[in-house]
Amino acid sequence: MGLLPDDPLRHAGQDATAPARLVRLQQEMLALDLGLPLADVLARMTGWARTLTDAAGCALYLREDGGGFVCRAVGGAIAAAVGDALAGPGGDQAPAAMPQTDGALLRAPLRTATGVLGWVCVAAGPHGAFGAQALAELQVLGESFAATLVRHGSTAQWRAAGEQYRLLFDHNPFPMWVSDLRSRQILAVNQAAVLHYGYSEQEFLAMDVRDLWLPEDRPEWEKTLRSTEEVQKVTGIKRRHRRKDGSVIDTEISADLVDFNGRRARLVLASDVSLRVRAERELARASRAQRMLSACNEVQIRAGTEQALIEEVCRITVEIGGYGMAWAGWLRGGSLQLAAQVGDDSGLLTALEGAWSDPAHAALRHTLEQALASGQLAVAENLAGQPAPEPWARLALAHGFQGAAFLPLGRAGGALGLLGLCTREPLVIGAEEAKLLQDLANDLAFGIEGLRAQARQQALQSAVARVAAAVSAGTGTAFFEQLVRSSTETLGAYGGFVARLHAGGDGEPAQARTLAAVALGQSVADFDFALDGSPLAPAPEETHGTVQGTAVEQFAARVLPGLPSHTCIWRRLDSASGRPLGAMALLFDSSRELDAMMASTLHIFATRAAAEIERQEADAQIRDQASLLDKAQDAIIVRSLEDRVLFWNRSAERLYGWTPQEAMGRSISHLLHDDAQAYQQAIRHVLALGEWSGEFTQHRKDGSSLTVEAHWTLVRDAQGTPRSILAINTDITQRKVTELQIQKLAFFDPLTGLPNRIRLVDRLQHALATGARNGRGGALLFIDLDNFKTLNDTLGHDKGDLLLQQVATRLKACVRESDTVARLGGDEFVVMLEQLSGSANETALQSRTVAENVLGALNQPFDLMGYEHRGTCSIGIAPFVQTEEVGELLKRADLAMYQAKTAGRNTLRFFDPDMQQAVTARAALESDLRQALAQDEFLLHWQPQVDSQGEMLGVEALLRWKHPQRGMVSPAVFIPLAEETGTILPLGRWVLETACAQIAAWAARPETAGLTVAVNVSVLQFRHPDFVDQVLAELDKAGANPRRLKLELTESLLVSDMEETVTKMAALKRRGVCFSLDDFGTGYSSLYYLKRLPLDQLKIDQSFVRDLLSDPNDAAIVRTIVALAQSLGLHVIAEGVENESQQQFLAEHGCHAYQGYLFSRPLAAEQLQAFLEARTHAA
C-alpha cells in the first residue's frame, strides 16, 4: 500500500497549532456580545491581534466619514495614540504617513466586500521580527475584525432598515443562511456560504439544511434541532457538513431565532473549524500514540519470540492506537513477506497477496521501497481524494480504508521490514504523533534485532549442545556419524559427510574417503571419490566454499543417489599446525548462503571433527611408541585429568603388580597413593606450572609399600589445552633406606645416638627463630666430663664408650622431651633448653635447676661392666634470647665451662660478660672498620724499593688506618679482621684506585715515570669473580701504565684452584701488569706452581733476611731462593733489609733489589715527595 507518484505527501512535521489558534479567536469573535460598546469591542480586538501574532503592541485605525483614518484603540507598546488622525488616499492603500513594513511592524486592512473599514497594525518587541506566516494570519484576522464590526452594527441597522440588514448579511465573510424552523427549508443564503460550500444561491434555496448533513450524522442532527427548537440563541454546535464537491468540513454553528417575512426561522452562521478540529484530533492521536508506544515497550520486555512481539504490537496499534488495521512484513530474499496482521476483517491484505511482484501494483512497491530506503514515515492521507487512485488505492477504498501510513523498521537502507497502518477515515498525522510513531518503529526494530540475536545465540547453543552430544558418542566411526547427524539436523541440511583427504602421488589425483555420511537422516556406507570434479576440489588450497547447481547435483547423484541436492557448503578440517586433514560437507536441496550463524556453527563441528582425526593419528603414534615405552626401566603412566589411567607400561606392571588390563581406566589415586593430600597438592602444582618432581610413598598390589621418585609433565594439545599427565616413576626404596642411614650418620652420634654438632646447630637456629616469634628464652649447658681421659687411659676405650652411653641416658632423663641433648665429641655434651621464661632472671633460675640436676645425676656411680666408676662434670651455662647467634652462644657456653673447670670442677658457671670484653672490643673494632673507608680514615704509606746502586726502582703501597680516637691502628690488627669480615674487598679496591692514580701522576714527571708501585692483594680479593675487571677498570680510569703496576700475591693463594689463578694472572699479564710472589718460602712452596704461574719476581720474606748473617739455615734458604729465581728467569727482591751487611750478603749471592729501613721507612705521601726530591737534588 502506498502513495501515487504524483501525490503531494504532507510531511508529518507541519505545525498545526497556528491555525487552531486563529480558529479559536474567530470562535471568540462569533460568540462576542454584540450589545457591547464599540470601545470595548475594539479593545478586545487589539488583544486578539497581539495574541495571534505575539506582538508587543497593536493599534486599530477606522475610516471616518471624510475618508481619513483615525486611531480608535491602542494596546501594548506601539507608537500611536487614540485620536490620532492620519490622512490617506482611501481605498485599500495604507495611509502615506504609516511606517513601512520592515519585519518589526505589520499592517492588514479591515476589508469587507464594499471596501476597507480600517487598518490593524502590530509592532514587534525590540529584539523580534515578524515572518510571512504572521502577516498571512494578521490579514485573515483583519477580515474577521471587519466582519465582527459589521455584525456589531448590523442588529440596529436591520431593525432600522431591511435593505441595510440584507447588505450586511450578504457581505459577512462567514457562511450564513436563514432556514425555516419547521421544514428546515433554506430561505436565504449569503455569498460566503455560496463560495464556501460550492452551491449557487438558487441551488441553496432549493435545498433543505439536511442536505448538508452526512448520512451517518443525521440522527444526531435531528436530536440537536429538536432539543433547541425554542431556544432563542444557540452557539457552539459542532457538526460536519458535506460540500458540493463531496469534501467534508467541520463546522461550528451559531443560530438565532428570528422572524423572516412573518415566518419563524433560524439565522445560522457556520464557521469552518476544520483546522481547529484537525489540531484537536492530532493532539488526541498523539496522546493515543504515546499510550501505544508505552504499551509496545512493555510488550517488548515480555515477548519471548519475534512473532509474538510483532503480533502483539499490531494488536496494540489497532486497540490503543485507534487504527483500523495494522500489519507487519519482513524483507526477505528481495521481497516483502507478510509476518502479522490485526484488524483486516475486510480481507484487504489477502486481496493484495503477491502485490510485491505484481506489475499492476508497481506504484505500491515503489512507495514501500522509497520508505525503506529513506527510513522515514510515509503517509497517504486521503486515498479517496486522489484524482486517479492507483489499483491498490482503489482496492483499499473498496475495503473501507481511506488512509495509510508506512513505518520502516530500522535505519535507512538497512530496514528489517515495514509496519503498515490503515484507517477508515482520511489519515492526518501531526508532528508529535509522527515522532512517536517513528520512536515506536525504532524501538520495535531494536527489539526484533535483540530477539533475533537471542535466537541466533540459542541456535548456537543448540549447536554446541549437539557437538557435546557428538563428543559423548565416543570415538571412531560412532563419533563421526553422530557429528554428521547433529550438524545436518542443526543446520537443516538434507545430507552431509566427513571425509579424509589423501594427496595424490606420482601423478595420481587427490582422493577423499568418507569417515561417516548421512543422507535423509540415514547412515550411508563409506565411499571414495576423486576431489577433481567434486564440490571439494578447491579444498587443498582453500579453507571453505559454497557450490551450487549442476556440479552439486551430479556429485550427489554419483555418491548419494536419491538425495535432493542443489547447494554444497563445505569446510576443510585442519590440524592444530594448519595441515589439511579432511573436509566436512553439508548438502541442501535449495539455494543456501553461508551466513554468520551457519559459518560459526559449521566451524564448531569442523573443529571438533579435525581434533578427532588428529587424535586418532596421535593414538596410532602412541600405539607405535607403546612398545618402546614398555622397554623402559621406569614405570611410565599416563593419566587423564579425571584421574583415570590411560597408559600403563610393562615396567609399571613389574613395579606395582597390576597388569595394564587391571590398571586401565581405574583411579590412579586409589590404585597407588597413600597420602591423598600430598597427591592432590602435586596435581595442583603440575596443572599450574606444567611440571612437578618429587617423592611419593605408594603401595603395590600385594599391599607392600615403596618409595618412588616421580617426574610429572602436563601434556597439552595443539591449542595448549591440558589433556593428560605423563608420570615417570623410579623405585628409590633402597636408596631411601641408604639415605636414612647416611642421614643418621651425618646428624647423630653413632656411639650414643644423640644429635651431633650439625644437628644441634640446626635445632638451636630453630629455637632462636621460635623464641623470636613468641618472646621466650632458653639456655645452653656445655657439659664436660672431668678426668675422662684418665678413665680411658686406665680402663680402656671400651669402658670409656660405655660411660659415654650411660651419661647420654642420664642427661636425657634430666630434661624435657622438647629439649635437646647432643654430643659434640669426646667427653663434651651440650643440653639445649627451649621455651624458658622471657625474663632473664627466671631463665637463669630455670637453667640452674636443670644444671644442678645434671650434676647430681652424673655424681651417681656408673656400672661399667662390673667396675663402679664415680665421676663428676663441669657445666657452663649460656642463657640466650632470640637475637643471639649460634656460634657465639656455643663460644659463651664453652667459656663458661672452662671457668667451671678453673673453679675446681664438679660445678657450674654462668657465662661472665667480662669474658666478652675481648669479643666486644673486636666487635667495636669491626664496626669502626666498616665505617672507616666511608669516613676517609685510610691512607697509603709508600716504602721505597732500590737496587744495588741505590737507584730507586719503585715503592710498595702499605695500607694504614688512622682512627680519630684510636690513632694509628696496626695493620697486623685490622688486616686479618678485614679479611675475616669481607671488608678487605672495598679496601683492596680503594688501594688499587689510589695506587693507579699515583702511577698516572708519576708518569708526568721524567724522574718518576719509570717507578713501579707494588700492591698487596688478599686471597679473598683475588678470588672475587670481577677481580680482573676491577684492576683493568681502575687502570683505565686513572690512565695508568699497566707495566708500572705490580701485584704481590701470597703463597696461600696457590693452595686451591690453580687453574683459576693462572687464568686471572694471564689475563692481567696480557695487559702488562706484573706479579710478585710475596713472603716466598713461608708457605706452600712448590716448583710446580712456580713453573706454571706467570710471575715476574720472588720476594724473600723478612723473617729469612733478619737472621741470615747469624742463622746458617736462613742463609741457605736465601741462597736457594735467589738461585731458584735465577734458574726460572725471575727477578728477586728482599724485604726487611736493615743494615749494609745484609745488603752485601744479598748482593754477593745475586739479589740486587732491596726494601727495608736501611733505605727508608714507609713514608706518607708528603714525606715520599720530599724523599724523591732529595734524591733528585743529590743526583
Protein Blocks (a to p, Z undefined) as FASTA:
>chain_A
ZZdfklccddfkbcfklmmmmmmmmmmmmmpcfkbcfklmmmmmmmmmmmmnopabdcdd
dddfkopacdfbdehjddddehiacddeehjbdcfklccdehjaccdddddfkbcfbdcd
ddddfkbccdfklmmmmmmmmmmmmmmmmmmmmmmmmmmpmklmmmmmmmpcbdcddddf
klopafbdcfklmmmnopafklmmmpcfklmpcfklmmmmmmmmmmmmmgmbaghiacdd
ddfkopacddddddddddeehiacdddddddfklmmmmmmmmmmmmmmmmmmmmmmmmmm
mpmbfklmmmmmmmmmmmmnopabdcddddeehiacdfbdehilnommmmmgoklmmmkl
mmmmmmmmmmmmnopacddfblmlpmbacfklmmmmmnopabdcdddeddehiafbdcdd
ddfbdcdddfklmmmmmmmmmmmmmmmmmmmmmmmmmmmmmmmmmmmmmmmnogajllmm
mmmmmmmmmnopabdcdddddddeehiacddddfbdceehiacddddddfehpaklmmmm
mmbdcdehjklmmmmmmmmghiacfbdcddddddfkopafbdcddddfbdcdddfklmmm
mmmmmmmmmmmmmmmmmmmmmmmmmmmmmmpmbdcddddfkopafbdcfklmmmnopafk
lmgopafklmmmmblmlmmmmmmmmmmnopacdddddddfkopacdddddddddddfkop
afbdcdddddfklmmmmmmmmmmmmmpcfklopacfklmmmmmmmmmmmmmmnopacddd
ddddehklmmmmmnojklmmmmmmmmmmmmmmmpcfkbccddfbhjbccdddehiafbfk
lmmmmmmmmmmmmmmmmmpccdeehiacddddddddddddfkbcfklmmmmmmmmmmmmm
mnngaiacdddfklmmmmmmmmmmmmmmmmmmmnopaccdddddddfkopafbdcddddd
ddfklopadfklmmmmmmmnopmmmmmmmmmmmmmmmmmmmmmpmklmmpccdddddfkl
mmpmklmmmmmmmmmmnopafklpccdddfklmmgokllmmmmmmmmmmnopacddehih
jlccdfklmmmpccfbdcddfklmmmmmmmmklmmmmmmmmmmmmmnopacddehiabfk
lmmmmmmnopabdcdjkloccddfklmmmmmmmmmmmZZ
